[in-house]
Amino acid sequence: MSKKTIILFSGDYDKVMAAFVIANGAAAMDDEVTMFFTFWGLSALRKPKGTAAPGKTKTMLQKAFSTMLPKGPEKLGLSKMNFAGVGPVMMKKVMKAANVMPLSELIDTAREQGIKLIACTMSMDVMGIRAEELIDDIEYAGVATYLAEADEGNVNLFI
Amino acid sequence: MTATVEELKALSETTVVDARGVSCPGPILAAKKKIGSVQVGSVMEVLATDSGTLKDIPAWCKKMGHDFLGSFDDAGYLHLFLRKAK
């Protein structure tokens, strides 16, 4: 058994999808997999309707970021041919016709397979994203945690 | 060594995984899910339609330590066979 780590920096639907296909494939081959979500990649972990707990205030800029960032995997745009949101609709249509698992299902499968999902707390602070806005049962950590995991891995990807 | 089509067709008491109609990484996810219920030494057959599966199941077997026995294409339906080795 070996270990793979993936840094997900991108919040583009297609790139997030590629990351989860690789992660799920590795887990199906009995590899231990850790995914580290940072910057735009955090959007993939957001709950569709998650809101921060009352009492925790965000600065105006943090509010602006968290309002504008996509809420959850199905709201992500494409890295190419996004066409102001029409692109993802078309992409999902052809994917469905080709029986490709949608991103939300790939994420569910990743969790079922025990893939470790880690949210970067520094990015969360920058973007004003609180833990309550992210899906449950994930871990929160920083760069040292990622590096410690990467040291044990034989494949480390930055997507 | 891979078996001939006749030898593969003659394999009996195989556990069948139906991954027809699903794309990558569906077939290996299905194989992984099913292999747990297969006894060591028994044969598992994977049915698929995604052509990448012809390369992916042998690679999966190599990684997982199972013996890939061979495959054949029956009018677009792929039949892949492996023996659980551990």
gemmi code that builds the backbone of each chain (N, CA, C; Angstrom):
import gemmi

chains = {
    "A": [
        ("MET", (0.846, -1.199, 0.000), (0.000, 0.000, 0.000), (0.879, 1.246, 0.000)),
        ("SER", (0.591, 2.163, -0.880), (1.345, 3.406, -0.914), (0.392, 4.571, -0.675)),
        ("LYS", (0.943, 5.747, -0.739), (0.140, 6.908, -0.391), (0.216, 7.983, -1.476)),
        ("LYS", (-0.924, 8.606, -1.743), (-0.979, 9.692, -2.727), (-1.535, 10.932, -2.037)),
        ("THR", (-0.951, 12.074, -2.377), (-1.532, 13.308, -1.853), (-1.855, 14.232, -3.021)),
        ("ILE", (-2.934, 14.967, -2.880), (-3.354, 15.909, -3.920), (-3.651, 17.250, -3.264)),
        ("ILE", (-3.038, 18.300, -3.780), (-3.402, 19.644, -3.341), (-4.415, 20.143, -4.349)),
        ("LEU", (-5.585, 20.511, -3.884), (-6.572, 21.080, -4.798), (-6.629, 22.585, -4.576)),
        ("PHE", (-6.010, 23.299, -5.486), (-5.937, 24.758, -5.425), (-7.042, 25.350, -6.283)),
        ("SER", (-7.373, 24.658, -7.350), (-8.356, 25.162, -8.319), (-9.788, 24.952, -7.843)),
        ("GLY", (-10.650, 25.877, -8.227), (-12.077, 25.727, -7.950), (-12.847, 25.544, -9.249)),
        ("ASP", (-12.158, 25.073, -10.296), (-12.841, 24.823, -11.570), (-13.426, 23.420, -11.560)),
        ("TYR", (-14.664, 23.316, -12.007), (-15.387, 22.038, -12.003), (-14.559, 20.922, -12.642)),
        ("ASP", (-13.989, 21.211, -13.820), (-13.257, 20.166, -14.546), (-11.999, 19.720, -13.801)),
        ("LYS", (-11.306, 20.674, -13.213), (-10.068, 20.314, -12.502), (-10.371, 19.583, -11.194)),
        ("VAL", (-11.418, 20.031, -10.514), (-11.816, 19.357, -9.266), (-12.237, 17.927, -9.585)),
        ("MET", (-12.943, 17.805, -10.713), (-13.399, 16.484, -11.148), (-12.201, 15.561, -11.419)),
        ("ALA", (-11.199, 16.077, -12.129), (-10.001, 15.277, -12.423), (-9.335, 14.832, -11.121)),
        ("ALA", (-9.257, 15.756, -10.162), (-8.639, 15.430, -8.873), (-9.382, 14.290, -8.185)),
        ("PHE", (-10.717, 14.347, -8.198), (-11.500, 13.308, -7.516), (-11.504, 11.981, -8.266)),
        ("VAL", (-11.374, 12.024, -9.589), (-11.261, 10.774, -10.351), (-9.953, 10.076, -9.956)),
        ("ILE", (-8.864, 10.843, -9.910), (-7.559, 10.280, -9.548), (-7.598, 9.758, -8.103)),
        ("ALA", (-8.163, 10.560, -7.209), (-8.224, 10.175, -5.797), (-9.022, 8.886, -5.612)),
        ("ASN", (-10.177, 8.810, -6.266), (-11.010, 7.616, -6.129), (-10.343, 6.395, -6.758)),
        ("GLY", (-9.679, 6.614, -7.881), (-8.970, 5.513, -8.527), (-7.884, 4.973, -7.621)),
        ("ALA", (-7.123, 5.880, -7.018), (-6.042, 5.460, -6.124), (-6.598, 4.701, -4.922)),
        ("ALA", (-7.686, 5.200, -4.362), (-8.288, 4.525, -3.200), (-8.786, 3.141, -3.591)),
        ("ALA", (-9.307, 3.021, -4.820), (-9.789, 1.714, -5.288), (-8.625, 0.756, -5.504)),
        ("MET", (-7.408, 1.296, -5.623), (-6.219, 0.463, -5.759), (-5.531, 0.316, -4.410)),
        ("ASP", (-6.296, 0.525, -3.335), (-5.825, 0.335, -1.962), (-4.762, 1.333, -1.511)),
        ("ASP", (-4.675, 2.466, -2.170), (-3.754, 3.498, -1.721), (-4.437, 4.359, -0.659)),
        ("GLU", (-3.617, 4.893, 0.209), (-4.112, 5.868, 1.168), (-4.089, 7.211, 0.425)),
        ("VAL", (-5.157, 7.997, 0.517), (-5.206, 9.255, -0.232), (-5.554, 10.417, 0.691)),
        ("THR", (-4.788, 11.497, 0.569), (-5.080, 12.716, 1.309), (-5.257, 13.852, 0.314)),
        ("MET", (-6.353, 14.583, 0.433), (-6.573, 15.748, -0.423), (-6.565, 16.993, 0.457)),
        ("PHE", (-5.786, 17.963, 0.025), (-5.624, 19.199, 0.793), (-6.254, 20.331, -0.023)),
        ("PHE", (-7.278, 20.967, 0.530), (-8.040, 21.992, -0.199), (-7.605, 23.379, 0.208)),
        ("THR", (-7.125, 24.134, -0.766), (-6.658, 25.471, -0.456), (-7.190, 26.486, -1.474)),
        ("PHE", (-7.215, 27.738, -1.120), (-7.738, 28.822, -1.970), (-9.037, 28.436, -2.689)),
        ("TRP", (-9.063, 28.530, -4.017), (-10.329, 28.344, -4.756), (-10.870, 26.939, -4.598)),
        ("GLY", (-9.968, 26.005, -4.286), (-10.380, 24.613, -4.120), (-11.341, 24.413, -2.961)),
        ("LEU", (-11.312, 25.343, -1.995), (-12.213, 25.237, -0.832), (-13.688, 25.238, -1.247)),
        ("SER", (-13.994, 25.903, -2.350), (-15.391, 25.994, -2.808), (-16.013, 24.619, -3.002)),
        ("ALA", (-15.179, 23.649, -3.395), (-15.692, 22.296, -3.638), (-16.203, 21.650, -2.359)),
        ("LEU", (-15.732, 22.136, -1.210), (-16.133, 21.555, 0.076), (-17.289, 22.322, 0.732)),
        ("ARG", (-17.726, 23.388, 0.077), (-18.777, 24.194, 0.716), (-20.131, 23.502, 0.642)),
        ("LYS", (-20.903, 23.693, 1.692), (-22.272, 23.180, 1.688), (-23.094, 24.093, 0.797)),
        ("PRO", (-24.079, 23.539, 0.079), (-24.892, 24.388, -0.801), (-25.573, 25.522, -0.046)),
        ("LYS", (-25.969, 25.254, 1.208), (-26.689, 26.285, 1.943), (-26.029, 26.631, 3.272)),
        ("GLY", (-24.750, 26.328, 3.390), (-24.073, 26.540, 4.664), (-23.900, 28.008, 5.007)),
        ("THR", (-24.160, 28.337, 6.237), (-23.915, 29.713, 6.678), (-23.110, 29.669, 7.966)),
        ("ALA", (-22.368, 30.722, 8.182), (-21.553, 30.790, 9.387), (-22.447, 30.938, 10.605)),
        ("ALA", (-21.965, 30.384, 11.718), (-22.727, 30.491, 12.960), (-22.812, 31.960, 13.375)),
        ("PRO", (-23.972, 32.342, 13.930), (-24.109, 33.733, 14.340), (-23.086, 34.063, 15.434)),
        ("GLY", (-22.698, 35.283, 15.474), (-21.738, 35.684, 16.489), (-20.327, 35.722, 15.951)),
        ("LYS", (-20.099, 35.006, 14.856), (-18.768, 35.046, 14.262), (-18.803, 36.046, 13.111)),
        ("THR", (-18.200, 37.145, 13.356), (-18.305, 38.196, 12.340), (-17.206, 38.078, 11.285)),
        ("LYS", (-17.569, 38.481, 10.100), (-16.607, 38.501, 9.009), (-16.380, 39.957, 8.641)),
        ("THR", (-15.192, 40.233, 8.151), (-14.956, 41.588, 7.669), (-15.721, 41.759, 6.361)),
        ("MET", (-15.830, 43.002, 5.915), (-16.574, 43.268, 4.696), (-15.986, 42.497, 3.501)),
        ("LEU", (-14.661, 42.475, 3.420), (-14.023, 41.773, 2.298), (-14.239, 40.265, 2.390)),
        ("GLN", (-14.170, 39.744, 3.617), (-14.422, 38.310, 3.798), (-15.847, 37.969, 3.390)),
        ("LYS", (-16.774, 38.869, 3.750), (-18.182, 38.674, 3.380), (-18.324, 38.654, 1.867)),
        ("ALA", (-17.621, 39.589, 1.229), (-17.692, 39.678, -0.233), (-17.169, 38.388, -0.868)),
        ("PHE", (-16.039, 37.899, -0.362), (-15.467, 36.652, -0.885), (-16.435, 35.491, -0.713)),
        ("SER", (-16.924, 35.338, 0.513), (-17.742, 34.158, 0.763), (-19.089, 34.243, 0.048)),
        ("THR", (-19.537, 35.453, -0.263), (-20.788, 35.585, -1.012), (-20.553, 35.238, -2.478)),
        ("MET", (-19.427, 35.664, -3.014), (-19.172, 35.474, -4.446), (-18.645, 34.093, -4.794)),
        ("LEU", (-18.007, 33.411, -3.832), (-17.452, 32.092, -4.138), (-18.575, 31.068, -4.290)),
        ("PRO", (-18.380, 30.113, -5.203), (-19.418, 29.097, -5.432), (-19.693, 28.288, -4.163)),
        ("LYS", (-20.964, 27.982, -3.960), (-21.338, 27.187, -2.789), (-21.523, 25.734, -3.200)),
        ("GLY", (-20.474, 24.974, -3.080), (-20.559, 23.541, -3.353), (-20.157, 23.160, -4.762)),
        ("PRO", (-19.904, 21.851, -4.948), (-19.345, 21.342, -6.202), (-20.200, 21.630, -7.441)),
        ("GLU", (-21.504, 21.596, -7.273), (-22.358, 21.758, -8.463), (-22.464, 23.211, -8.921)),
        ("LYS", (-21.880, 24.124, -8.163), (-21.934, 25.539, -8.544), (-20.620, 26.010, -9.182)),
        ("LEU", (-19.661, 25.103, -9.302), (-18.364, 25.497, -9.845), (-18.430, 25.737, -11.351)),
        ("GLY", (-17.571, 26.637, -11.831), (-17.508, 26.914, -13.261), (-16.427, 26.084, -13.926)),
        ("LEU", (-16.354, 26.156, -15.243), (-15.331, 25.418, -15.991), (-14.093, 26.278, -16.206)),
        ("SER", (-12.936, 25.625, -16.326), (-11.695, 26.375, -16.552), (-11.635, 26.924, -17.965)),
        ("LYS", (-12.357, 26.261, -18.872), (-12.431, 26.738, -20.247), (-13.882, 26.651, -20.690)),
        ("MET", (-14.267, 27.512, -21.610), (-15.619, 27.505, -22.181), (-16.695, 27.548, -21.093)),
        ("ASN", (-16.505, 28.411, -20.126), (-17.515, 28.511, -19.067), (-18.775, 29.223, -19.570)),
        ("PHE", (-18.600, 30.151, -20.499), (-19.717, 30.908, -21.078), (-20.704, 31.392, -20.028)),
        ("ALA", (-20.162, 32.052, -19.012), (-20.983, 32.639, -17.946), (-21.954, 31.647, -17.334)),
        ("GLY", (-21.507, 30.410, -17.189), (-22.329, 29.424, -16.489), (-23.090, 28.469, -17.394)),
        ("VAL", (-23.109, 28.750, -18.710), (-23.790, 27.845, -19.637), (-22.919, 26.609, -19.880)),
        ("GLY", (-21.592, 26.831, -19.882), (-20.645, 25.740, -20.122), (-20.828, 24.552, -19.190)),
        ("PRO", (-20.881, 24.787, -17.872), (-21.061, 23.652, -16.952), (-22.355, 22.883, -17.200)),
        ("VAL", (-23.405, 23.595, -17.576), (-24.687, 22.928, -17.839), (-24.529, 21.968, -19.023)),
        ("MET", (-23.844, 22.467, -20.068), (-23.620, 21.631, -21.251), (-22.710, 20.459, -20.915)),
        ("MET", (-21.663, 20.747, -20.147), (-20.705, 19.716, -19.761), (-21.393, 18.606, -18.970)),
        ("LYS", (-22.253, 19.013, -18.015), (-22.940, 18.002, -17.194), (-23.888, 17.168, -18.041)),
        ("LYS", (-24.455, 17.808, -19.072), (-25.373, 17.086, -19.947), (-24.619, 15.995, -20.727)),
        ("VAL", (-23.476, 16.363, -21.312), (-22.735, 15.352, -22.074), (-22.130, 14.299, -21.143)),
        ("MET", (-21.765, 14.711, -19.934), (-21.229, 13.743, -18.982), (-22.283, 12.727, -18.590)),
        ("LYS", (-23.501, 13.224, -18.411), (-24.594, 12.331, -18.030), (-24.866, 11.334, -19.158)),
        ("ALA", (-24.828, 11.847, -20.399), (-25.058, 10.978, -21.557), (-23.975, 9.910, -21.661)),
        ("ALA", (-22.757, 10.253, -21.206), (-21.642, 9.303, -21.268), (-21.529, 8.484, -19.979)),
        ("ASN", (-22.511, 8.603, -19.105), (-22.521, 7.868, -17.831), (-21.299, 8.139, -16.963)),
        ("VAL", (-20.813, 9.362, -16.980), (-19.705, 9.746, -16.117), (-20.300, 10.180, -14.783)),
        ("MET", (-19.686, 9.754, -13.700), (-20.197, 10.128, -12.376), (-20.118, 11.638, -12.193)),
        ("PRO", (-21.206, 12.277, -11.749), (-21.116, 13.713, -11.483), (-20.192, 13.991, -10.291)),
        ("LEU", (-19.676, 15.211, -10.249), (-18.702, 15.563, -9.219), (-19.201, 15.299, -7.799)),
        ("SER", (-20.461, 15.660, -7.534), (-20.964, 15.477, -6.169), (-20.928, 14.001, -5.765)),
        ("GLU", (-21.181, 13.126, -6.747), (-21.160, 11.689, -6.474), (-19.715, 11.203, -6.254)),
        ("LEU", (-18.782, 11.785, -7.024), (-17.364, 11.436, -6.847), (-16.886, 11.828, -5.447)),
        ("ILE", (-17.385, 12.958, -4.961), (-17.006, 13.404, -3.620), (-17.589, 12.456, -2.569)),
        ("ASP", (-18.852, 12.075, -2.749), (-19.474, 11.114, -1.821), (-18.689, 9.803, -1.809)),
        ("THR", (-18.312, 9.335, -3.007), (-17.566, 8.078, -3.113), (-16.198, 8.205, -2.435)),
        ("ALA", (-15.571, 9.353, -2.600), (-14.270, 9.585, -1.961), (-14.401, 9.442, -0.448)),
        ("ARG", (-15.488, 9.974, 0.101), (-15.707, 9.890, 1.547), (-15.978, 8.455, 1.974)),
        ("GLU", (-16.771, 7.749, 1.151), (-17.051, 6.341, 1.461), (-15.761, 5.521, 1.452)),
        ("GLN", (-14.845, 5.886, 0.563), (-13.582, 5.138, 0.451), (-12.560, 5.566, 1.494)),
        ("GLY", (-12.935, 6.475, 2.348), (-12.039, 6.871, 3.428), (-10.921, 7.815, 3.016)),
        ("ILE", (-11.121, 8.538, 1.928), (-10.120, 9.518, 1.505), (-10.149, 10.684, 2.499)),
        ("LYS", (-8.946, 11.066, 2.926), (-8.860, 12.127, 3.925), (-8.964, 13.499, 3.246)),
        ("LEU", (-9.931, 14.298, 3.669), (-10.106, 15.636, 3.102), (-9.680, 16.657, 4.156)),
        ("ILE", (-8.732, 17.510, 3.785), (-8.232, 18.513, 4.722), (-8.438, 19.907, 4.147)),
        ("ALA", (-9.093, 20.770, 4.915), (-9.271, 22.156, 4.488), (-8.140, 22.995, 5.063)),
        ("CYS", (-7.573, 23.867, 4.227), (-6.480, 24.745, 4.642), (-7.062, 25.897, 5.467)),
        ("THR", (-6.672, 25.961, 6.725), (-7.261, 26.965, 7.612), (-6.819, 28.387, 7.260)),
        ("MET", (-5.625, 28.503, 6.710), (-5.162, 29.830, 6.304), (-6.050, 30.380, 5.188)),
        ("SER", (-6.336, 29.547, 4.180), (-7.215, 29.995, 3.092), (-8.604, 30.319, 3.618)),
        ("MET", (-9.068, 29.511, 4.571), (-10.397, 29.751, 5.140), (-10.457, 31.136, 5.774)),
        ("ASP", (-9.394, 31.493, 6.479), (-9.336, 32.825, 7.098), (-9.344, 33.928, 6.047)),
        ("VAL", (-8.526, 33.721, 5.018), (-8.436, 34.732, 3.952), (-9.782, 34.942, 3.276)),
        ("MET", (-10.431, 33.836, 2.953), (-11.683, 33.908, 2.193), (-12.909, 34.091, 3.078)),
        ("GLY", (-12.704, 34.093, 4.370), (-13.842, 34.275, 5.260), (-14.779, 33.080, 5.249)),
        ("ILE", (-14.215, 31.890, 5.079), (-15.048, 30.686, 5.081), (-14.906, 29.997, 6.429)),
        ("ARG", (-16.038, 29.785, 7.095), (-16.027, 29.141, 8.415), (-16.279, 27.640, 8.284)),
        ("ALA", (-15.845, 26.913, 9.299), (-15.994, 25.450, 9.286), (-17.448, 25.030, 9.075)),
        ("GLU", (-18.397, 25.807, 9.636), (-19.814, 25.437, 9.515), (-20.302, 25.514, 8.072)),
        ("GLU", (-19.564, 26.229, 7.238), (-19.976, 26.364, 5.836), (-19.455, 25.221, 4.977)),
        ("LEU", (-18.545, 24.414, 5.558), (-17.961, 23.294, 4.806), (-18.644, 21.991, 5.204)),
        ("ILE", (-18.532, 20.994, 4.324), (-19.165, 19.712, 4.614), (-18.578, 19.124, 5.899)),
        ("ASP", (-19.380, 18.267, 6.554), (-18.984, 17.733, 7.858), (-17.896, 16.656, 7.720)),
        ("ASP", (-17.299, 16.337, 8.835), (-16.325, 15.245, 8.933), (-15.105, 15.415, 8.031)),
        ("ILE", (-14.607, 16.629, 7.947), (-13.338, 16.822, 7.259), (-12.342, 17.310, 8.312)),
        ("GLU", (-11.078, 17.383, 7.931), (-10.072, 17.864, 8.888), (-9.638, 19.268, 8.516)),
        ("TYR", (-9.080, 19.954, 9.496), (-8.605, 21.323, 9.275), (-7.146, 21.381, 9.671)),
        ("ALA", (-6.303, 21.891, 8.766), (-4.878, 21.925, 9.082), (-4.148, 22.909, 8.188)),
        ("GLY", (-2.831, 22.938, 8.343), (-1.995, 23.857, 7.594), (-0.928, 23.143, 6.784)),
        ("VAL", (0.019, 23.915, 6.309), (0.990, 23.408, 5.342), (1.870, 22.289, 5.909)),
        ("ALA", (2.176, 22.358, 7.203), (3.043, 21.325, 7.782), (2.366, 19.965, 7.722)),
        ("THR", (1.058, 19.958, 7.951), (0.309, 18.700, 7.889), (0.360, 18.128, 6.479)),
        ("TYR", (0.153, 19.027, 5.503), (0.237, 18.571, 4.114), (1.629, 18.008, 3.814)),
        ("LEU", (2.669, 18.754, 4.212), (4.041, 18.325, 3.907), (4.389, 17.005, 4.576)),
        ("ALA", (3.898, 16.832, 5.808), (4.155, 15.573, 6.509), (3.510, 14.410, 5.754)),
        ("GLU", (2.300, 14.664, 5.228), (1.618, 13.620, 4.448), (2.357, 13.382, 3.135)),
        ("ALA", (2.805, 14.479, 2.505), (3.486, 14.367, 1.209), (4.796, 13.594, 1.330)),
        ("ASP", (5.471, 13.757, 2.471), (6.716, 13.025, 2.708), (6.501, 11.523, 2.621)),
        ("GLU", (5.306, 11.091, 3.037), (5.015, 9.657, 3.043), (4.468, 9.175, 1.701)),
        ("GLY", (4.130, 10.123, 0.843), (3.505, 9.755, -0.431), (4.519, 9.506, -1.532)),
        ("ASN", (4.093, 8.724, -2.534), (4.966, 8.541, -3.695), (4.437, 9.294, -4.908)),
        ("VAL", (3.262, 9.904, -4.777), (2.728, 10.797, -5.817), (2.110, 11.985, -5.107)),
        ("ASN", (2.534, 13.178, -5.482), (1.970, 14.389, -4.893), (1.573, 15.336, -6.014)),
        ("LEU", (0.293, 15.592, -6.132), (-0.179, 16.419, -7.250), (-0.667, 17.776, -6.776)),
        ("PHE", (-0.457, 18.757, -7.622), (-0.967, 20.106, -7.373), (-1.918, 20.422, -8.522)),
        ("ILE", (-3.203, 20.546, -8.200), (-4.195, 20.754, -9.263), (-4.913, 22.072, -9.062)),
    ],
    "B": [
        ("MET", (0.652, -15.015, -18.019), (0.002, -15.758, -19.111), (-1.503, -15.496, -19.110)),
        ("THR", (-2.021, -15.093, -20.245), (-3.462, -14.897, -20.310), (-4.104, -16.095, -20.997)),
        ("ALA", (-5.316, -16.357, -20.587), (-6.031, -17.526, -21.087), (-6.673, -17.232, -22.437)),
        ("THR", (-7.025, -18.268, -23.155), (-7.723, -18.071, -24.431), (-9.188, -17.765, -24.129)),
        ("VAL", (-9.893, -17.264, -25.144), (-11.307, -16.926, -24.970), (-12.105, -18.156, -24.540)),
        ("GLU", (-11.757, -19.302, -25.132), (-12.492, -20.539, -24.792), (-12.275, -20.900, -23.321)),
        ("GLU", (-11.035, -20.745, -22.895), (-10.732, -21.058, -21.490), (-11.465, -20.106, -20.546)),
        ("LEU", (-11.521, -18.832, -20.947), (-12.210, -17.845, -20.112), (-13.696, -18.149, -20.033)),
        ("LYS", (-14.264, -18.506, -21.192), (-15.705, -18.799, -21.228), (-16.038, -20.037, -20.407)),
        ("ALA", (-15.043, -20.933, -20.278), (-15.273, -22.184, -19.552), (-15.157, -22.017, -18.036)),
        ("LEU", (-14.678, -20.845, -17.583), (-14.531, -20.639, -16.138), (-15.900, -20.663, -15.468)),
        ("SER", (-16.010, -21.464, -14.430), (-17.312, -21.544, -13.759), (-17.205, -20.961, -12.356)),
        ("GLU", (-18.350, -20.789, -11.743), (-18.439, -20.244, -10.381), (-17.669, -18.940, -10.232)),
        ("THR", (-17.945, -18.045, -11.149), (-17.287, -16.748, -11.054), (-18.239, -15.742, -10.428)),
        ("THR", (-17.673, -14.804, -9.710), (-18.454, -13.683, -9.187), (-18.456, -12.622, -10.279)),
        ("VAL", (-19.636, -12.130, -10.625), (-19.719, -11.171, -11.724), (-19.947, -9.753, -11.197)),
        ("VAL", (-19.173, -8.827, -11.729), (-19.343, -7.417, -11.411), (-19.842, -6.741, -12.681)),
        ("ASP", (-21.031, -6.174, -12.636), (-21.558, -5.533, -13.841), (-21.269, -4.035, -13.813)),
        ("ALA", (-20.283, -3.618, -14.583), (-19.940, -2.192, -14.657), (-20.204, -1.681, -16.069)),
        ("ARG", (-21.175, -2.301, -16.740), (-21.491, -1.853, -18.100), (-22.204, -0.507, -18.038)),
        ("GLY", (-21.844, 0.357, -18.948), (-22.509, 1.658, -19.032), (-21.887, 2.720, -18.157)),
        ("VAL", (-20.987, 2.354, -17.273), (-20.354, 3.391, -16.447), (-18.935, 3.684, -16.962)),
        ("SER", (-18.569, 4.947, -16.827), (-17.254, 5.383, -17.293), (-16.239, 5.366, -16.167)),
        ("CYS", (-14.997, 5.578, -16.538), (-13.886, 5.689, -15.601), (-14.214, 6.738, -14.534)),
        ("PRO", (-13.984, 6.491, -13.258), (-13.360, 5.302, -12.675), (-14.358, 4.256, -12.199)),
        ("GLY", (-15.592, 4.275, -12.714), (-16.651, 3.352, -12.277), (-16.258, 1.885, -12.220)),
        ("PRO", (-15.688, 1.334, -13.308), (-15.371, -0.100, -13.287), (-14.391, -0.522, -12.182)),
        ("ILE", (-13.351, 0.276, -11.924), (-12.442, -0.169, -10.858), (-13.053, 0.050, -9.468)),
        ("LEU", (-13.923, 1.064, -9.372), (-14.619, 1.252, -8.083), (-15.523, 0.054, -7.827)),
        ("ALA", (-16.193, -0.410, -8.878), (-17.086, -1.570, -8.753), (-16.286, -2.826, -8.420)),
        ("ALA", (-15.125, -2.982, -9.079), (-14.278, -4.153, -8.827), (-13.792, -4.165, -7.379)),
        ("LYS", (-13.360, -3.004, -6.934), (-12.859, -2.865, -5.564), (-13.958, -3.213, -4.547)),
        ("LYS", (-15.179, -2.752, -4.841), (-16.297, -2.990, -3.934), (-16.596, -4.486, -3.817)),
        ("LYS", (-16.517, -5.178, -4.953), (-16.937, -6.575, -5.003), (-15.866, -7.555, -4.531)),
        ("ILE", (-14.610, -7.197, -4.726), (-13.529, -8.175, -4.494), (-13.510, -8.680, -3.047)),
        ("GLY", (-14.004, -7.843, -2.134), (-14.026, -8.240, -0.731), (-14.864, -9.476, -0.475)),
        ("SER", (-15.900, -9.673, -1.305), (-16.802, -10.805, -1.082), (-16.353, -12.051, -1.859)),
        ("VAL", (-15.234, -11.943, -2.557), (-14.728, -13.079, -3.344), (-13.690, -13.841, -2.504)),
        ("GLN", (-13.756, -15.160, -2.568), (-12.792, -15.979, -1.820), (-11.457, -16.015, -2.537)),
        ("VAL", (-10.384, -16.075, -1.761), (-9.048, -16.167, -2.349), (-8.988, -17.442, -3.208)),
        ("GLY", (-8.499, -17.274, -4.414), (-8.407, -18.413, -5.334), (-9.579, -18.480, -6.299)),
        ("SER", (-10.642, -17.712, -5.995), (-11.812, -17.713, -6.876), (-11.660, -16.678, -7.984)),
        ("VAL", (-12.506, -16.851, -9.004), (-12.436, -15.975, -10.171), (-13.529, -14.917, -10.114)),
        ("MET", (-13.180, -13.712, -10.504), (-14.164, -12.634, -10.608), (-14.180, -12.162, -12.061)),
        ("GLU", (-15.380, -11.936, -12.576), (-15.523, -11.446, -13.947), (-16.069, -10.031, -13.899)),
        ("VAL", (-15.437, -9.133, -14.624), (-15.916, -7.746, -14.685), (-16.519, -7.510, -16.062)),
        ("LEU", (-17.753, -7.067, -16.093), (-18.401, -6.703, -17.356), (-18.307, -5.196, -17.503)),
        ("ALA", (-17.897, -4.737, -18.665), (-17.739, -3.295, -18.859), (-17.991, -2.913, -20.303)),
        ("THR", (-18.217, -1.629, -20.521), (-18.351, -1.118, -21.889), (-17.301, -0.043, -22.171)),
        ("ASP", (-16.738, 0.550, -21.123), (-15.719, 1.585, -21.294), (-14.410, 0.920, -21.733)),
        ("SER", (-13.929, 1.278, -22.930), (-12.765, 0.582, -23.495), (-11.504, 0.728, -22.647)),
        ("GLY", (-11.411, 1.797, -21.870), (-10.247, 1.992, -20.995), (-10.116, 0.888, -19.959)),
        ("THR", (-11.233, 0.215, -19.683), (-11.250, -0.863, -18.692), (-10.297, -1.996, -19.078)),
        ("LEU", (-10.087, -2.187, -20.406), (-9.198, -3.251, -20.878), (-7.775, -3.056, -20.364)),
        ("LYS", (-7.391, -1.825, -20.146), (-6.060, -1.537, -19.593), (-6.139, -1.383, -18.071)),
        ("ASP", (-7.257, -0.819, -17.617), (-7.362, -0.469, -16.202), (-7.486, -1.675, -15.273)),
        ("ILE", (-8.250, -2.674, -15.667), (-8.408, -3.836, -14.780), (-7.083, -4.609, -14.640)),
        ("PRO", (-6.328, -4.828, -15.747), (-5.010, -5.454, -15.557), (-4.092, -4.627, -14.639)),
        ("ALA", (-4.132, -3.289, -14.787), (-3.295, -2.421, -13.936), (-3.740, -2.516, -12.483)),
        ("TRP", (-5.054, -2.562, -12.295), (-5.614, -2.695, -10.936), (-5.174, -4.029, -10.322)),
        ("CYS", (-5.239, -5.090, -11.111), (-4.827, -6.417, -10.636), (-3.354, -6.418, -10.225)),
        ("LYS", (-2.518, -5.794, -11.052), (-1.085, -5.761, -10.787), (-0.831, -5.066, -9.451)),
        ("LYS", (-1.511, -3.943, -9.250), (-1.338, -3.161, -8.028), (-1.862, -3.912, -6.808)),
        ("MET", (-3.008, -4.560, -6.980), (-3.675, -5.222, -5.858), (-3.116, -6.622, -5.597)),
        ("GLY", (-2.311, -7.116, -6.525), (-1.728, -8.439, -6.343), (-2.625, -9.589, -6.769)),
        ("HIS", (-3.597, -9.319, -7.635), (-4.456, -10.394, -8.146), (-3.960, -10.825, -9.526)),
        ("ASP", (-4.355, -12.033, -9.935), (-3.912, -12.528, -11.241), (-4.923, -12.174, -12.311)),
        ("PHE", (-4.493, -11.401, -13.284), (-5.380, -11.086, -14.405), (-5.340, -12.257, -15.368)),
        ("LEU", (-6.509, -12.781, -15.729), (-6.539, -13.992, -16.547), (-6.712, -13.700, -18.031)),
        ("GLY", (-7.381, -12.595, -18.341), (-7.590, -12.269, -19.753), (-8.951, -11.648, -19.966)),
        ("SER", (-9.234, -11.307, -21.227), (-10.502, -10.650, -21.526), (-10.941, -10.973, -22.942)),
        ("PHE", (-12.212, -10.754, -23.196), (-12.680, -10.810, -24.588), (-13.812, -9.817, -24.760)),
        ("ASP", (-13.993, -9.438, -26.029), (-14.989, -8.440, -26.389), (-16.139, -9.153, -27.081)),
        ("ASP", (-17.312, -9.092, -26.492), (-18.470, -9.755, -27.077), (-19.448, -8.681, -27.540)),
        ("ALA", (-19.327, -8.300, -28.793), (-20.201, -7.297, -29.406), (-20.265, -6.003, -28.577)),
        ("GLY", (-19.114, -5.509, -28.182), (-19.076, -4.239, -27.438), (-19.123, -4.418, -25.939)),
        ("TYR", (-19.523, -5.614, -25.481), (-19.498, -5.879, -24.043), (-18.167, -6.536, -23.715)),
        ("LEU", (-17.433, -5.916, -22.822), (-16.121, -6.444, -22.462), (-16.263, -7.381, -21.270)),
        ("HIS", (-15.615, -8.510, -21.350), (-15.588, -9.467, -20.230), (-14.142, -9.585, -19.776)),
        ("LEU", (-13.891, -9.256, -18.534), (-12.521, -9.328, -18.012), (-12.493, -10.276, -16.816)),
        ("PHE", (-11.476, -11.109, -16.757), (-11.415, -12.136, -15.716), (-10.156, -11.997, -14.859)),
        ("LEU", (-10.339, -12.227, -13.586), (-9.165, -12.206, -12.698), (-9.369, -13.209, -11.573)),
        ("ARG", (-8.252, -13.670, -11.022), (-8.316, -14.594, -9.897), (-7.795, -13.886, -8.665)),
        ("LYS", (-8.608, -13.908, -7.607), (-8.190, -13.251, -6.372), (-7.028, -14.030, -5.767)),
        ("ALA", (-5.926, -13.329, -5.552), (-4.719, -14.024, -5.117), (-4.403, -13.846, -3.643)),
        ("LYS", (-5.032, -12.867, -3.011), (-4.734, -12.669, -1.596), (-5.882, -11.949, -0.893)),
    ],
}
model = gemmi.Model(1)
for chain_id, residues in chains.items():
    chain = gemmi.Chain(chain_id)
    for i, (resn, *xyz) in enumerate(residues, 1):
        res = gemmi.Residue()
        res.name, res.seqid = resn, gemmi.SeqId(i, " ")
        for name, pos in zip(("N", "CA", "C"), xyz):
            atom = gemmi.Atom()
            atom.name, atom.element = name, gemmi.Element(name[0])
            atom.pos, atom.b_iso = gemmi.Position(*pos), 0.0
            res.add_atom(atom)
        chain.add_residue(res)
    model.add_chain(chain)
structure = gemmi.Structure()
structure.add_model(model)
structure.setup_entities()
